[in-house]
Amino acid sequence: MKPGGPSITALRSAVPRRPVLVLLLTVLVTGVLGAFASQSVVEDGVAVENEYSEALDVLDETFGDPQSVLQVVVRTRDGDDVRSADALAVTRALREAVEGSDVADTLAEEPGRPPILSFLTPAEQALAQQERDPDGLDDGEVRDLLAQAAEQLPDEVVALTEELLAEGDPPGAGLVLVFQDTRDLDEDEVVARQAELVEVIEQVEVPATLEVAPLSLALLLDDNDIGPEIGRLFGTALGIILLVLALVYWSRPGRSGRGTMLRRTLADVGLTLVTILFAVVWMQGLGVLLGPDHAGLIGYFDSQTQIVPILVVALGVDFAIHLLARYRTEAGVSGDPGRGYVVTFATVGVALLLDSTTTAIGFLTNLFSPVDFLATLGVLAASGILAAFVLTMTFLPAARILLDRRAVARDRLPTDALSASGSATIPRLMGRTVWLADRAPVPTLLVTLALTGVGVYGFTQLDSRFELTDFVPQDEPQLEVFAFVEEAFGGGFGQQTEVLLTGELATPQALDALVASLDRAGQVDGVRTVAGAPDATSVVSVLDDALATEELAGALGELGVTEGPEVADDADVDAVYELLLEAPGGEQVLAEVADGWRSRVELRTSVEQAEALTLRNDLLEAFDPATDAGVEVFPTSQELVQASVADEIEAAQLVSILVALAAVMLLLAVFYGWRRRQPLIGVLTVLPIGFVLAATFGMMAATDIPLNPVTATLAALSIGIGVPFTIHVANRFLEERDRADGDGRDGGDGIEALRRAVGETGGAVVGSALTTAIGFGVLTTSTLLPFEQLGYVIVYAIVLSGIAATLVLPSLLALWDRRQRAG
């Protein structure tokens, strides 16, 4: 078997000839990349960039957000009616606490709406009008007060306060809304202001029958520092992997003694640890060099990409296991560490090169994803995997050779224990799995094909979801409150959909069309209404308020706009907009920009993520009059951002799978065609991975695990886990087949070669599977839902990859061997 060209030969020779130089160079490179790694920037929260998030950015930069709202949930502990005397006492206490605190001067009041609004505000107003003492009221009297107020207050106020009651009969919860002025504040200052308000509310005493819970999505996401969580997962995975490595590296001492093998085992574990940690440093440093501050090819690190070190550890450890397993055997047989490395490089080294390349290709297929952070994650993971390969082939063997040469010089190299390291129970058990390939290869493949079909059907049933709150620890108390508000209040008071309006806005036809469009928007499912009109803030609502004032009504009338509002054909709309900019709320909905005017419509909505895109399409249809008048209409919201990402992930997943499988299959076909004139071996090596992918998707569907930004890495991970298994089996099979034929031994029509191949690679495959399963299995303990789900998905993929490598691939190779021998 030829090891390759001059460059490969030079690399193969450099490690045993100049191990000290190799060590110094790898340490130097690690130091340089470590310096860059220290400059890494981790963006807070979950970074998402698409057309909807860009529109939100434009709206925020143009109009800002003049106020924020804190939702305070008041709910009964036993499910009784929350319209009670105790609840009234609590809402009054909340109001008094806020108005008497240091945050009182941050409250925001608008015409017709107090800065603190609750589901019992009508009852409080009725009490004030009747000059009654609120103490001593019973529950029935509170409900009577609400009924009386409903007859006296404007329909808009009554409708709004009724929306603050939870769904159900009787309502078991209600909302108190506290509005704060946030003009001229940046995001951090807004969050700090809300945090102060939460502290005030949490000091209010609450009767045992009720529960009070403040909720702020901004606070919920801002407190989302997942660094400690990632650190815990990384440390746990690394610690358990080291224990498993100790078991995998341990061999029966033989004449060498337990002390010798214990020292060797600990040394191998330590060297593997250093190698993998160096790979993580290389990945971090390369990520900085490729990032926005240097090459600009990828984005900054964020919540999703922080999982990459765990991927590098779990997948990179496999390289060390396979290399050391073969090196031990070869060094033990020859008694020469240098010779042992040369043979290992020519056999396992080539397989590891294919492993790392195919895994990197799998991750790099994320570059085809329209989701930016998936592309960044893919490049980082590919960089880490390639770094792990380079270090495994240089630093690790160089250090091991130095230690072994020292042992040889002292006549302490445990050759008997090393050469016997492959003859254990696991290889014998693995070798027996070849029975199916020998006796029933076709039925085995037919069953595999049927299971693949079931998995493909499961893929069609998978949900695609992306929730910003998924990246909040599941034990966060506010997350339960958020889920309750979503369910009980139809998304809560804070949900809104914004419409960015640009283009020919300053024409009578456009203004008239906006009035018609807003009327039509009130008929769209998911848009909240008040007294039959959409609950919206827009240029039309500001215009209505202006027409209600005598001074502005006269000025608007002179410009061609009268009550209705009615817009004359010759109305001076530019002048109307200039006037509205000075009216209350005008700056929130109108802005003069270089190319004309820009406007915003804020609609209070109530939709789930799956309905967000439908709502967008319905709003576009509702705004057809505006579009026909030359206005450019673009609805956007956080729900749309998330829904579009979910759709993009689903659409990109199939492309990613096909591109990854095709690229890896082409690479292996070219390699085996070049090395052995057998390109079909490359195809056969990859075919079982199709089964792994399909069956894993089927398991995801069966266990209700969706596609999300983390589990969407499945194609790359399945290749990273499964292809190394199949490559090692295929390579070893060809090696054993050549050896049997070259020695004149009967290969048993290839079955004996298969048995030896699966048996000899069995220990390394099982060790790799264990370390990978544990490395990723730790993720199932994560409090971050996507990482927990990824842990389960990868356990599925590992089990299925083991089946593919030991049952499916041998059946394919057995049929190929029979055909070759028959031909």
Beta strands, then each sheet from edge to edge (+ up, - down):
strand 1: 67-76
strand 2: 116-118
strand 3: 173-181
strand 4: 210-215
strand 5: 496-503
strand 6: 529-530
strand 7: 533-534
strand 8: 536-537
strand 9: 561-562
strand 10: 566-567
strand 11: 590-593
strand 12: 596-604
strand 13: 631-636
sheet 1: 2+ 3- 1+ 4-
sheet 2: 8+ 12- 5+ 13-
sheet 3: 6+ 7-
sheet 4: 8+ 12- 11+
sheet 5: 9+ 10-
end
